[in-house]
């Protein structure tokens, strides 16, 4: 009975997936509810390239890049109406800008 309960609580489809793409490996991780938690790439066993993170409802909450396992460049973090832009240099925070998304005007026409 306990075994059946634990299988019910942790569905099989929440296991991470890994796919070879050229020299890299694309990884996708899932929340317990089956929604994607994050996706990105590994190169030589280290985080590398663009990574995207999502909350349990499937809404994007972070986006940024790794180079040889270290955060690099601009990262973006979404929290409600707040968009936080964080610049990384040598895997350290170099600067942070906060944007209120309700005040950002779209210029798409």
Residue, then its C-alpha position, 0 to 999 in steps of 0.5 A: x500500500x505504501x508503495x502505491x501511495x509513493x508512486x501516486x505522489x511522484x508520477x513517472x513523467x516528472x523524471x528529467x529527460x536528456x537528449x544529445x544535440x550535437x556536442x551538447x546534451x539538452x536537459x529538461x526537468x519537471x515539477x511534481x505536477x508534470x509541468x516543465x521546471x527548467x530546460x537548457x544544455x550541458x557541454x562537457x558535464x557543465x551548464x552551458x548556453x541558454x536556460x529557461x525556468x518555469x513555475x509549477x503553473x508553467x509561467x516563465x520565471x527566469x531566463x539566462x545563459x551559462x558558459x562552462x557552468x557559470x552564469x554569464x551576461x544578462x539574466x531576467x527574473x519575473x515575479x508578478x509585475x516585477x522584472x529584474x534584469x541581473x548582469x553577471x560577470x565572472x559568475x558574480x552579480x555585476x548590476x541589477x535593474x528592476x522594471x515594473x512591467x505594468x509601466x512598460x509600454x509595448x512598441x510592437x505595431 
